[in-house]
């Protein structure tokens, strides 16, 4: 088996019970028996590759492969899943990290730094209303105590932690890590860009800054038959202009903007909409690009509403800072990719990842692997073994290049 | 009191119990005690104006003022209301007709034709799922027997008719009227055109042809963060273009087009809409103008969907033929309006009226009276006495001009 085939086979094994809570679908949520089964099997593979294994207070499984020097490279991703998930979101990154160490162990090779493989237990937030609990704990950014949160069955996170053999007070004290110099996260792209570029892997430049807005437009509900076009204040027609405005702004700026939800009131076919509510999601590699797009949208929306005699209220629902990937690490990844005879290609991540939290602890890097049609959070999620092989070779070349850099 | 003040005062009297089913709002539905109370009072006013009063099998109160010849002019509107209604929708037309006969009776004047004042008991369809029952009965277009329909309390129309002293089998045989030469319906505009034109009354050219479409657009639901703009198939963005296309087509054609309801699925802020469903309402004075607009919309929609890679399904939900008002009657109304020193102005009705049904029996004419801000089906519905005075004078002048025409 190639390294890619091995990584895929391990993810596929983890599709089914005991690694899934359900027999007919993959669901592996934080601190469930499926999560525990996965960690037990993972721990066995880690130990077989000469790694020291431990479980931290947040349920993150950590396998350490010692180096000749004091510093540590972290490689990881999450091992939990959404409900009815695909097999590769998160898990593939863990398996790829494991594969790197297995190859080093096979060669009996020690690097100037240790490598720790991390399998975070909660990235998706699919059990409790908290996500990235594992990476937020390690990076010291788990500010609110999540242990009193309950799942849909009324089980608290505290109870679930105890059931996992963990003590909830452990979450109160973040680990103090000064040895870590980089966190590398391999992850399926969950988007269609690499497929469109016909590339197996891509270098992530950063994780998008995000702004979510809630917009309410107020016009005048009126009879659809008796109100001439020029006397209307149609809130939905104004919203339609806003949807296209956002699309145009995002396309021109090379970022993404989405109206995913909309409703018109009173919502009857023969009544002109007097009110229209819609949601705006704007993401850009930098806060500056995002904020410029938001300003352009707000200005354009104000113009639309003024021209149409429509009232508007736009509120900011969420604003997330961007996470920039380390420039030097991106350069090394590009060299490692070029060394495999592949074109090195950079792209931003629109989706959130554990790397966002880890950026509070150390520089971060991400390698994206092409997935079919960009489909994720879906059983149809698919990766090609040849692509995963490229990723495995890129990662090995990357850690070897890291080992050769002067500063380590 | 002026004729306008009298008509308004009568409508305002009918706002309250026993003429309304509710104490705090005007609700006067078909065959209720509020309806009965209104007819009893109306009948008294009719008799005082030397009219012979009868109730037909569909609960329409008919007051007949004899003429010197065999032919009959019908003047009418509906006396029923929606829930929480305004006082003038329908009722004002009945009161204006009554006022014309009262003035003739006061003068002791007989015309070459009889005048019958009709107060239809069901135009709104606010009690049973049938509307225009009164006018459909008289015009012989009540094709499906409505007597087994039930109201929200489970009372059948048959039971309600019996409670009103009517025999449900009476609805089976349409009256045979060969004496009727014209139906005139005065009605509040229920739209903002006359207010915008600064005119008290307007001549209706016809009641709009209507088409209602249901459109389903199918794109590809995807992650709002990871899918670049140029790789999206956003069903809502396509729908936004369609909303603006419809608005543009209607405005250019001088007709009305409305998207009143819309939904995007899955309807989450961070997911690109994979499906969008919306309703189209198109109305035009002629079927030709409506059909041309529908063709332009379908062609434009197909272009939008082809360009965006979106699937579409557009189905016709309803198609109503237009009703044209009699040309000679429009000319006489214009003369009658000019004789009051007013500018005669013609407009199409986008809303349906009893005149639509009556057109199957005889030529029809409609006179619109300005209502404030076009508001109707709302307690805020308002007319100015001065406007209703103009309408009363126009109607009197109109029937006198009719009496002077050779063909009668």
Interface residues (C-beta under 8 A of the other chain):
Chain A: X189 X190 X191 X192 X193 X196 X208 X210 X212 X222 X223 X224 X225 X226 X227 X228 X229 X230 X231 X234 X236 X237 X239 X240 X241 X243 X244 X247 X250 X251 X256 X257 X258 X259 X260 X261 X262 X263 X264 X266 X267 X268 X269 X270 X271 X272 X273 X279 X280 X281 X283 X317 X349 X350 X351 X352 X374 X376 X377
Chain B: X189 X190 X191 X192 X193 X196 X208 X210 X212 X222 X223 X224 X225 X226 X227 X228 X229 X230 X231 X234 X236 X237 X239 X240 X241 X243 X244 X247 X250 X251 X256 X257 X258 X259 X260 X261 X262 X263 X264 X266 X267 X268 X269 X270 X271 X272 X273 X279 X280 X281 X283 X317 X349 X350 X351 X352 X374 X376 X377
